[in-house]
Amino acid sequence: MTTIKEQISKITPSQRYAMKRAQEAYMLAKAFNETNLAIDLEARKEELNAFDYPLADEWKKKDMDRKGIDEKGCIRDQKIDYLMDDKFTDEYYHAVCNRRIAKGWSCKYRVKDAPEYVVTADADSRPLLRLAEEVLIDCIMETVTPEMRKDLERAREYPHREKLVKLAMSWDTSK
């Protein structure tokens, strides 16, 4: 069994360089994803506050006391916009999409045979973030012993994936 110091001494300069570039790519992908989600959140809040989108009839009996619903039965909280009356969902999502675009959001991803506004805010950025996570985890796998690699392969999946990404981002690649 190798010690941590022995293992660290075996990390090559090219592996350090690869990890540094993977960390940079992850930071950019994370910023891109968080920006898209923030734009979406802001657009949805603005749209719900600008217009009265009513609850669906099936929810009015049960959820009138729920947080985010005003006294008229209109939704004010973007976390519960899925409770909206179906007659207004297309109008709402189209308006939210227009607000996103006005805030600088753009998305190349399109759903086949569906309008542009049904695309989620992170349709472009989430796959990039996932890819950047994979590259980070691959960099970790390249630097550990084969025994550790076998154990860490199972950690690629949630919930351990997040811990591996944090570990990779905490590595000091300057040494």
WOZI-V756744 format. One record per pair of residues at least 12 apart in sequence whose C-alpha atoms are under 10 Angstrom apart, sorted by sequence separation. I is the first residue (numbers start at 1). GAP is how many residues later the second one is. If there is no record, write none. Layout:
BEGIN
<<I | GAP> <I | GAP>>
END
This chain:
BEGIN
<<67 | 12> <68 | 12> <81 | 12> <107 | 12> <111 | 12> <140 | 12> <141 | 12> <152 | 12> <60 | 13> <67 | 13> <68 | 13> <107 | 13> <109 | 13> <110 | 13> <55 | 14> <59 | 14> <60 | 14> <66 | 14> <107 | 14> <109 | 14> <110 | 14> <54 | 15> <106 | 15> <107 | 15> <108 | 15> <109 | 15> <137 | 15> <138 | 15> <53 | 16> <54 | 16> <57 | 16> <105 | 16> <107 | 16> <108 | 16> <109 | 16> <137 | 16> <55 | 17> <56 | 17> <100 | 17> <105 | 17> <107 | 17> <52 | 18> <54 | 18> <55 | 18> <56 | 18> <106 | 18> <107 | 18> <137 | 18> <138 | 18> <53 | 19> <54 | 19> <55 | 19> <56 | 19> <97 | 19> <98 | 19> <137 | 19> <52 | 20> <53 | 20> <54 | 20> <55 | 20> <63 | 20> <97 | 20> <52 | 21> <53 | 21> <54 | 21> <94 | 21> <96 | 21> <97 | 21> <100 | 21> <52 | 22> <53 | 22> <54 | 22> <94 | 22> <95 | 22> <96 | 22> <97 | 22> <134 | 22> <51 | 23> <52 | 23> <53 | 23> <60 | 23> <93 | 23> <94 | 23> <97 | 23> <133 | 23> <51 | 24> <52 | 24> <59 | 24> <93 | 24> <94 | 24> <97 | 24> <137 | 24> <140 | 24> <49 | 25> <51 | 25> <55 | 25> <58 | 25> <59 | 25> <90 | 25> <92 | 25> <93 | 25> <96 | 25> <140 | 25> <48 | 26> <49 | 26> <50 | 26> <55 | 26> <56 | 26> <57 | 26> <58 | 26> <59 | 26> <91 | 26> <93 | 26> <48 | 27> <49 | 27> <54 | 27> <55 | 27> <56 | 27> <57 | 27> <58 | 27> <90 | 27> <93 | 27> <134 | 27> <137 | 27> <140 | 27> <48 | 28> <49 | 28> <53 | 28> <55 | 28> <56 | 28> <57 | 28> <90 | 28> <133 | 28> <136 | 28> <137 | 28> <140 | 28> <47 | 29> <48 | 29> <49 | 29> <54 | 29> <55 | 29> <56 | 29> <57 | 29> <133 | 29> <136 | 29> <139 | 29> <46 | 30> <48 | 30> <53 | 30> <54 | 30> <55 | 30> <56 | 30> <135 | 30> <136 | 30> <137 | 30> <138 | 30> <45 | 31> <47 | 31> <53 | 31> <54 | 31> <55 | 31> <56 | 31> <133 | 31> <134 | 31> <136 | 31> <137 | 31> <140 | 31> <44 | 32> <45 | 32> <46 | 32> <53 | 32> <54 | 32> <56 | 32> <133 | 32> <136 | 32> <44 | 33> <45 | 33> <48 | 33> <54 | 33> <55 | 33> <132 | 33> <133 | 33> <136 | 33> <44 | 34> <45 | 34> <53 | 34> <54 | 34> <43 | 35> <44 | 35> <53 | 35> <133 | 35> <42 | 36> <45 | 36> <52 | 36> <53 | 36> <41 | 37> <44 | 37> <40 | 38> <41 | 38> <53 | 38> <53 | 39> <51 | 41> <48 | 44> <47 | 45> <47 | 46> <48 | 47> <44 | 48> <47 | 48> <48 | 48> <44 | 49> <46 | 49> <47 | 49> <46 | 50> <44 | 51> <45 | 51> <43 | 52> <44 | 52> <47 | 52> <43 | 53> <44 | 53> <46 | 53> <42 | 54> <43 | 54> <41 | 55> <43 | 55> <44 | 55> <40 | 56> <43 | 56> <44 | 56> <39 | 57> <40 | 57> <42 | 57> <43 | 57> <42 | 58> <43 | 58> <40 | 59> <41 | 59> <43 | 59> <39 | 60> <40 | 60> <43 | 60> <39 | 61> <40 | 61> <42 | 61> <38 | 62> <39 | 62> <37 | 63> <39 | 63> <40 | 63> <36 | 64> <39 | 64> <39 | 65> <40 | 65> <39 | 66> <36 | 67> <36 | 68> <37 | 68> <35 | 69> <36 | 69> <35 | 70> <36 | 70> <36 | 71> <40 | 80> <41 | 80> <40 | 81> <39 | 82> <40 | 82> <37 | 83> <38 | 83> <36 | 84> <37 | 84> <36 | 85> <37 | 85> <35 | 86> <36 | 86> <34 | 87> <35 | 87> <36 | 87> <33 | 88> <34 | 88> <36 | 88> <37 | 88> <33 | 89> <36 | 89> <37 | 89> <32 | 90> <33 | 90> <35 | 90> <36 | 90> <33 | 91> <34 | 91> <32 | 92> <33 | 92> <34 | 92> <32 | 93> <33 | 93> <31 | 94> <32 | 94> <33 | 94> <30 | 95> <33 | 95> <34 | 95> <29 | 96> <30 | 96> <32 | 96> <33 | 96> <29 | 97> <32 | 97> <29 | 98> <30 | 98> <31 | 98> <29 | 99> <30 | 99> <28 | 100> <29 | 100> <30 | 100> <28 | 101> <29 | 101> <26 | 102> <27 | 102> <29 | 102> <30 | 102> <25 | 103> <26 | 103> <29 | 103> <30 | 103> <25 | 104> <26 | 104> <28 | 104> <29 | 104> <26 | 105> <27 | 105> <25 | 106> <26 | 106> <27 | 106> <25 | 107> <26 | 107> <24 | 108> <25 | 108> <26 | 108> <23 | 109> <26 | 109> <22 | 110> <23 | 110> <25 | 110> <26 | 110> <22 | 111> <25 | 111> <22 | 112> <23 | 112> <24 | 112> <22 | 113> <23 | 113> <21 | 114> <22 | 114> <21 | 115> <22 | 115> <19 | 116> <20 | 116> <22 | 116> <23 | 116> <18 | 117> <19 | 117> <22 | 117> <18 | 118> <19 | 118> <19 | 119> <20 | 119> <18 | 120> <19 | 120> <18 | 121> <19 | 121> <17 | 122> <16 | 123> <19 | 123> <15 | 124> <18 | 124> <19 | 124> <15 | 125> <15 | 127> <16 | 127> <15 | 128> <11 | 131> <12 | 131> <11 | 132> <10 | 133> <11 | 133> <10 | 134> <8 | 135> <10 | 135> <7 | 136> <8 | 136> <7 | 137> <7 | 138> <26 | 139> <4 | 140> <23 | 142> <27 | 142> <2 | 143> <26 | 143> <1 | 144> <23 | 145> <24 | 145> <1 | 146> <22 | 146> <23 | 146> <22 | 147> <23 | 147> <20 | 148> <23 | 148> <19 | 149> <20 | 149> <19 | 150> <23 | 150> <20 | 151> <19 | 152> <20 | 152> <21 | 152> <19 | 153> <20 | 153> <19 | 154> <20 | 154> <16 | 155> <18 | 155> <16 | 156> <17 | 156> <16 | 157> <17 | 157> <15 | 158> <16 | 158> <16 | 159> <13 | 160> <13 | 161> <13 | 162>>
END
